[in-house]
Amino acid sequence: MIYKTETHLHTKESQTSIRQKSSAEEIVNLYKEKGYNTIIVTDHYTREKLDGISINNWDSKIEQLLTGYKTAKQFGDALELNILFGIELTLLETGSDYLIYGVTEEFLKKHSHLYDLKFEELVNLCTEHKLLIVQAHPFRDDIILAPLEHHIPIEAYNGCHSETSRNDKAIEYAKIHNLIGTSGSDFHHINDTARGGIITKEEIKNIEDYIKNIKNNTFTIITCEEVSKWKDY
């Protein structure tokens, strides 16, 4: 048996963009219908986004950020769909985006303004707290590739239909430099449903399961066309 996990997804409840039109409840139902077992909600964590939340208290801002995840989890639990949590962090230093897995509400309240970190500081923080960092859509315009010396995974396939992610270049880059390459739909709209993710032989029930599978390369990526064969697992 195989299990499908969405790794990159945004909810209407936690976003301010007009692109975002699907609620957490709609998203859960869509992915359940598509046969996914797990989805990871990775709403945007940016200075613009956090500043746009009209609350001065940082803890309250984080609680607002988690609204989409918590709403999705409520509906997911009812449908026996695993709902996990991560963030998509945009660093002010480079404007590049990173998917961070393993963060908790408590961590985000304690470690504020993560977007102010330098890349090296982010890597050190993730290492210290055993978080997984993945560079999102690394070949979009204006994205700066992470230094190869850190050998961090990249999102080799991004399924967002409204962006030019140059997945062919990302996949080739991962192959040439022996990087772990993940996949995610980057869901913002119904047209992005199930256009990415990973397949594993065991069900991913918690974020630790996900991190273990990525670090151990025990997965296959999903594209919007078919399961990719470029990885030798």
C-alpha positions as CSV (number, residue, x, y, z in Angstrom):
1,M,0.0,0.0,0.0
2,I,1.1,3.6,-0.7
3,Y,0.3,6.8,1.1
4,K,0.1,10.3,-0.3
5,T,1.2,13.5,1.5
6,E,0.8,17.1,0.5
7,T,3.8,19.1,1.7
8,H,3.0,22.7,0.6
9,L,-0.4,24.2,1.1
10,H,-2.0,27.5,2.0
11,T,-5.4,28.3,3.6
12,K,-7.8,31.2,3.1
13,E,-8.1,31.7,6.9
14,S,-4.4,32.5,7.3
15,Q,-3.7,34.4,4.1
16,T,-4.3,38.0,3.0
17,S,-3.8,37.5,-0.7
18,I,-6.7,37.7,-3.1
19,R,-5.3,34.6,-4.8
20,Q,-6.4,32.5,-1.9
21,K,-10.0,31.4,-2.4
22,S,-10.4,28.0,-0.7
23,S,-11.2,27.6,2.9
24,A,-9.6,25.0,5.2
25,E,-12.8,22.9,5.1
26,E,-12.9,22.9,1.3
27,I,-9.2,22.0,1.1
28,V,-9.6,19.1,3.5
29,N,-12.6,17.7,1.5
30,L,-10.7,18.2,-1.8
31,Y,-7.6,16.3,-0.6
32,K,-9.7,13.5,1.0
33,E,-11.5,13.0,-2.4
34,K,-8.1,12.9,-4.2
35,G,-6.9,10.0,-1.9
36,Y,-4.4,11.9,0.2
37,N,-3.7,10.6,3.7
38,T,-1.9,13.6,5.0
39,I,-1.6,17.4,4.3
40,I,0.9,19.8,5.8
41,V,-0.5,23.4,6.1
42,T,2.4,25.8,5.4
43,D,0.9,29.2,5.5
44,H,3.1,32.2,4.6
45,Y,5.3,33.7,7.4
46,T,6.5,37.0,6.1
47,R,7.1,40.5,7.6
48,E,4.3,41.9,5.3
49,K,1.9,39.1,6.5
50,L,2.7,39.5,10.2
51,D,2.7,43.3,10.0
52,G,-0.7,43.1,8.3
53,I,-2.3,41.4,11.3
54,S,-3.7,44.3,13.2
55,I,-2.7,43.1,16.6
56,N,0.3,44.4,18.4
57,N,0.9,41.4,20.6
58,W,3.3,38.9,18.9
59,D,1.6,35.8,20.5
60,S,-1.8,36.9,19.1
61,K,-0.2,37.4,15.7
62,I,1.0,33.8,15.8
63,E,-2.4,32.5,16.9
64,Q,-3.9,34.3,13.9
65,L,-1.3,32.7,11.7
66,L,-2.3,29.2,12.9
67,T,-6.0,29.8,12.3
68,G,-6.0,27.9,8.9
69,Y,-4.0,25.0,10.3
70,K,-6.3,24.6,13.4
71,T,-9.4,24.9,11.3
72,A,-8.1,22.3,8.8
73,K,-7.2,20.0,11.7
74,Q,-10.7,20.1,13.1
75,F,-12.2,19.0,9.8
76,G,-9.4,16.6,9.0
77,D,-9.8,14.8,12.3
78,A,-13.5,14.2,11.4
79,L,-12.5,12.7,8.1
80,E,-9.5,10.8,9.4
81,L,-7.1,12.9,7.3
82,N,-3.8,13.7,9.0
83,I,-3.3,17.5,9.3
84,L,0.2,18.6,10.1
85,F,1.8,22.1,10.5
86,G,4.7,24.0,8.9
87,I,5.4,27.5,7.6
88,E,6.7,29.0,4.4
89,L,9.2,31.6,5.6
90,T,10.4,34.5,3.4
91,L,13.8,35.8,4.5
92,L,14.3,39.6,4.2
93,E,18.0,39.0,3.5
94,T,17.4,37.4,0.1
95,G,13.6,37.4,-0.5
96,S,13.9,33.6,-0.9
97,D,11.3,31.2,0.6
98,Y,11.9,28.2,2.8
99,L,9.5,25.6,4.0
100,I,10.1,24.9,7.7
101,Y,8.8,21.7,9.3
102,G,8.8,20.8,13.0
103,V,7.9,24.3,14.3
104,T,5.2,24.5,16.9
105,E,3.0,27.3,18.1
106,E,5.2,27.6,21.2
107,F,8.4,27.8,19.1
108,L,7.0,30.6,16.9
109,K,5.9,32.6,19.9
110,K,9.3,32.2,21.6
111,H,11.4,32.8,18.4
112,S,9.8,36.0,16.9
113,H,10.5,37.7,13.6
114,L,12.2,34.8,11.9
115,Y,12.2,36.7,8.6
116,D,14.9,39.0,10.1
117,L,17.4,36.1,10.4
118,K,20.3,35.7,8.1
119,F,20.3,32.4,6.1
120,E,23.2,31.0,8.2
121,E,21.3,31.9,11.4
122,L,18.2,30.1,10.1
123,V,20.2,27.0,9.3
124,N,21.8,27.0,12.8
125,L,18.4,27.5,14.4
126,C,16.9,24.7,12.5
127,T,19.8,22.4,13.3
128,E,19.6,23.3,17.0
129,H,15.9,22.5,17.2
130,K,15.9,19.5,14.7
131,L,13.7,21.3,12.2
132,L,13.6,20.4,8.5
133,I,14.3,23.3,6.1
134,V,13.5,22.9,2.4
135,Q,14.0,25.7,-0.2
136,A,10.7,26.3,-1.9
137,H,10.5,26.7,-5.7
138,P,14.2,27.5,-6.0
139,F,14.1,28.5,-9.7
140,R,11.4,31.1,-9.7
141,D,12.3,34.7,-10.7
142,D,14.3,36.6,-8.0
143,I,14.9,33.5,-5.9
144,I,18.5,33.1,-4.7
145,L,19.7,29.5,-4.4
146,A,20.8,28.4,-0.9
147,P,24.6,27.8,-0.6
148,L,25.4,24.2,-1.6
149,E,27.7,23.7,1.3
150,H,24.6,23.3,3.6
151,H,23.2,20.6,1.3
152,I,19.6,21.5,2.2
153,P,16.7,19.8,0.3
154,I,15.0,21.7,-2.4
155,E,11.4,21.6,-3.7
156,A,12.3,20.0,-7.0
157,Y,8.7,20.0,-8.2
158,N,6.2,22.8,-7.4
159,G,2.7,22.4,-8.8
160,C,1.3,25.9,-8.4
161,H,-0.5,26.5,-11.8
162,S,-0.2,30.3,-11.7
163,E,3.6,30.5,-11.2
164,T,6.6,29.7,-13.4
165,S,8.7,27.5,-11.2
166,R,11.0,25.9,-13.8
167,N,10.7,22.5,-12.3
168,D,12.8,20.9,-15.0
169,K,15.8,23.1,-13.9
170,A,15.1,22.3,-10.2
171,I,15.0,18.5,-10.8
172,E,18.2,18.7,-12.8
173,Y,19.9,20.8,-10.2
174,A,18.9,18.3,-7.5
175,K,20.3,15.4,-9.6
176,I,23.6,17.2,-10.4
177,H,24.3,18.2,-6.8
178,N,22.9,15.1,-5.1
179,L,20.3,17.1,-3.2
180,I,17.1,15.7,-1.8
181,G,14.3,16.9,-4.0
182,T,10.7,17.2,-2.6
183,S,7.4,18.1,-4.3
184,G,4.4,20.2,-3.2
185,S,1.3,21.5,-4.9
186,D,1.8,25.0,-3.3
187,F,-2.0,25.1,-3.1
188,H,-3.6,28.6,-3.2
189,H,-6.6,27.8,-5.4
190,I,-8.7,24.8,-6.3
191,N,-6.8,24.5,-9.6
192,D,-3.7,23.6,-7.5
193,T,-5.3,20.6,-5.8
194,A,-3.2,17.5,-5.7
195,R,-0.6,18.8,-8.2
196,G,2.3,17.7,-5.9
197,G,3.4,15.9,-2.8
198,I,5.2,12.7,-1.9
199,I,4.3,9.0,-1.8
200,T,5.6,6.8,1.0
201,K,5.2,3.1,1.9
202,E,4.2,4.0,5.5
203,E,1.5,6.6,6.5
204,I,2.9,9.9,7.7
205,K,0.9,10.6,10.9
206,N,3.0,13.3,12.5
207,I,5.7,15.8,11.5
208,E,8.4,13.5,12.8
209,D,7.4,10.8,10.3
210,Y,7.6,13.4,7.5
211,I,11.0,14.6,8.5
212,K,12.4,11.1,8.8
213,N,11.1,10.1,5.4
214,I,12.6,13.2,3.8
215,K,16.0,12.9,5.5
216,N,16.2,9.1,4.7
217,N,15.0,9.6,1.1
218,T,12.3,7.1,1.5
219,F,9.7,8.7,-0.7
220,T,8.8,9.3,-4.3
221,I,7.6,12.7,-5.6
222,I,4.3,13.4,-7.2
223,T,3.8,15.8,-10.2
224,C,0.6,16.9,-11.7
225,E,1.1,14.5,-14.6
226,E,2.4,11.4,-13.0
227,V,4.6,10.0,-10.3
228,S,8.1,11.0,-11.2
229,K,10.7,8.3,-12.0
230,W,13.8,10.5,-11.6
231,K,14.7,9.3,-8.1
232,D,16.1,5.8,-7.5
233,Y,14.2,4.6,-4.5
